[in-house]
Amino acid sequence: MADVRRKSLGRPLLYALVLLGLYLGYRILGPFITALTWAAIFAILFQRMQAWLVTKMRPNRAALVATLVIAALIIAPAVLLISTLAREVPHATDYVKQTSQSAPRQVQRVWDFLKARSPVPVPDDPSEVIAQGKQRVLSFLAPRASAFVGDFLGTLGNLVAMLFALFFMLRDGGAITRQLRDRLPFTEQESERLLRETRDLVVASVGAAVVVAIAQGVLGALTFRIVGINAAAFWGVVMGFASLLPVVGATLVWVPAGIGLVLSGEVWRGVLLLLMGTFGISMADNILRPLLLTGKTSISGFIIFFGLLGGAAAFGFVGLVIGPIILVITGRLLETLHRPDLLDDSSSSQDGLVAAKAS
């Protein structure tokens, strides 16, 4: 009787301890969730390279070489972009100075047009509003300058943590996959299917992001060349990198350029750039990404589309990869509630053994 009481009390206590451990583990690993997620993504992407390197050298050395290669692939483009920006900034500054000479007249003309049709009184001189806006922007940015430095240092720290975790995920990838498969609440076949779909979705998501970046960079360069903006190829590369940013993407480049052309008196060129940016550069992301992902995986395009949008809004750039994955795993769990046969069949196998012994 005492043993039965201890067993009945032990299981709820075990659940409570598991929940407590999960909560404390989240508190400990919370600051590194993004770094660990990126490490898992890169480990999936470069799994074949790691397997090939293992045939040539020991697993530790193979994981180290793969990690260094991935680090170079991450750091080298960033260094190249920064150095190119440093060279092009003086030319861009001269261009802005030249095109902004006629901007005050255009601003005054637009201001007079709006003032004549405004239902509320507005100042006669737009420079007053511009000065007030500039002051507010400076007052907003000044206390956040130190935060920017802190974010930069935090990014470096996350990069180091990601590479550190990546080494172990590459080296122990097979063991980690087996442990994860064994702990999923599905049959072995369903667990393998879920892991395979997750792996395919990660590869397809990253591949789609690269294709979209290339497409938007090429379209941006062609658009800038058509409207006659100098260094069109350079700005196309910048738009390609900017397209990787969630929410804003390549609009961070072509929208200010179009507005600048309009204010400088090049109205038709500016309007043409804004139209081509809206219906060409930006639409490439909305069309290509869901199309590429739908063709690479059996998951519904509806899930992929809203997983991409919601994931980017909730988690930033990494959400473009994990957003659809979260929806897929949640769908599998909901399906399990209606189909108990998808659960681990250990209990049914034990019942079969008991029945076989009884017979």
Protein Blocks (a to p, Z undefined) as FASTA:
>chain_A
ZZmmmmmmmmmmmmmmmmmmmmmmmmmmmmmmmmmmmmmmmmmmmmmmmmmmmmmmcfkl
mmmmmmmmmmmmmmmmmmmmmmmmmmmmmmmmmmmmmmmmmmmmmmmmmmmmmmmmpcbd
cdfblklmmmmmmmmmmmmmmmmmmmmmmmmmmmmmmmmmmmmmmmmmmmmmmmmmmmmm
mmpccdfklmmmmmmmmmmmmmmmmmmmmmmmmmmmmmmmmmmmmnopahklmmmmmmmm
mmmpghklmmlmmmmmmmmmmmnopamlmmmmmmmmmmmmmmmmmmmmmmmmmmmpcbdf
klmmmmmmmmmmmnommlmmmmmmmmmmmmmmmmmmmmmmlpccklmmmmmmmmmmmZZ
